[in-house]
Amino acid sequence: MLLMVDQMSNIEHSVVKKLGDLVNYQDGTIVSKILISKEKGNVTIFAFDKDQFLSEHTAPFDALLQVLDGEVEVLISGKKHSLTSKEMIILPANIPHDVKAVEKFKMMLIMIKT
C-alpha cells in the first residue's frame, strides 16, 4: 500500500464541484486530498486502486465514511461491512477498523473532533 497525500486543495468557496472529480485514481496506490482542515474537524477525499487498503487502526474521534464510487469492504471490530456508491457508515472513535478496496473506489471521510 502506498498512500499519496495531496496537501490542502485550493478549492474555491461557493463554487459547485463534483466530489468524485476532485481526486483521481492512480495504479497501485491510494490518493487523498484534504478539502477542509480545521481545529474541530477535517474533510478528506480518497481514491483507492483495487486491492489497496488502510490497515487496522483506531482514531480518537468518530468519522463518517461515504462511498462516492466503486465498492469497499470496511471491517469494524471484526465485523465486515460492504458498501457501494452513495452508501455511508460511521467509524466509531477508539474502535479498530480497516478499509479495503474490493474494486477501485472513492470515498469522502468526515472527521469531527469534539
C-alpha positions in Angstrom: 0.0 0.0 0.0 1.3 3.4 -1.0 -0.6 6.5 0.2 -0.1 9.7 -1.7 -1.4 12.7 0.1 -2.2 15.9 -1.8 -1.8 18.8 0.6 -4.7 21.2 1.2 -6.5 21.7 -2.0 -7.3 25.1 -3.4 -11.0 24.5 -3.7 -12.8 27.8 -4.4 -15.5 28.7 -1.9 -19.1 29.0 -3.1 -18.4 27.0 -6.3 -20.3 23.8 -7.1 -17.9 20.8 -7.6 -18.4 17.1 -8.2 -16.6 15.3 -5.3 -15.5 12.4 -7.5 -13.7 14.7 -9.9 -11.5 16.2 -7.2 -9.3 13.2 -6.8 -8.1 10.7 -9.5 -7.3 7.0 -9.4 -3.6 6.1 -9.7 -2.4 2.5 -10.3 -1.3 0.6 -7.2 -1.9 3.4 -4.7 -4.2 5.4 -2.6 -4.5 9.2 -3.3 -6.0 11.6 -0.9 -6.9 15.3 -1.0 -7.8 17.4 2.1 -10.8 19.6 1.3 -11.2 21.2 4.7 -8.9 21.1 7.7 -10.0 23.0 10.8 -9.3 22.7 14.5 -12.7 20.9 15.0 -12.6 18.6 12.1 -11.4 17.5 8.6 -13.0 16.6 5.3 -10.8 14.4 3.0 -11.5 12.5 -0.2 -9.6 9.4 -1.3 -9.2 7.3 -4.4 -8.2 3.7 -3.8 -6.9 1.4 -6.6 -8.3 -2.1 -6.5 -7.0 -4.2 -3.5 -5.4 -1.2 -1.8 -6.2 -0.8 1.9 -5.7 1.1 5.1 -4.7 -1.5 7.7 -6.4 -1.8 11.0 -6.2 1.3 13.2 -8.2 3.5 15.6 -9.0 7.2 15.6 -9.8 9.3 18.6 -12.9 10.7 17.0 -16.0 9.4 15.1 -15.6 9.6 11.4 -18.3 9.3 8.6 -17.1 7.4 5.5 -19.2 8.0 2.4 -18.6 6.0 -0.7 -18.6 8.2 -3.9 -17.8 5.5 -6.4 -17.0 1.8 -6.5 -17.0 -0.8 -3.8 -15.2 -1.1 -0.4 -15.1 -3.6 2.5 -14.9 -2.0 6.0 -14.1 -4.1 9.0 -15.2 -2.6 12.3 -14.3 -4.6 15.4 -14.0 -7.7 13.3 -17.4 -7.2 11.6 -17.4 -6.9 7.8 -19.4 -4.2 6.1 -19.7 -4.0 2.3 -20.5 -0.6 0.9 -21.1 0.7 -2.6 -21.7 4.1 -4.2 -23.9 6.5 -2.2 -23.7 4.4 1.0 -22.1 5.5 4.2 -21.0 4.2 7.6 -19.8 5.8 10.8 -16.5 4.6 12.1 -16.7 4.9 15.9 -14.0 6.6 17.9 -11.4 4.3 19.5 -12.7 1.2 17.8 -10.4 -0.8 15.5 -11.3 -0.6 11.8 -9.7 -1.1 8.4 -10.7 -0.2 4.8 -10.0 -2.4 1.7 -10.9 -1.6 -1.9 -12.9 -4.5 -3.4 -12.6 -2.6 -6.7 -11.4 0.9 -7.4 -13.4 3.2 -5.1 -13.5 6.8 -4.0 -14.7 8.0 -0.6 -15.2 11.1 1.5 -14.1 10.9 5.1 -15.5 13.5 7.5 -14.0 13.6 11.0 -15.4 15.8 13.7 -13.0 16.4 16.6 -15.3 17.1 19.5 
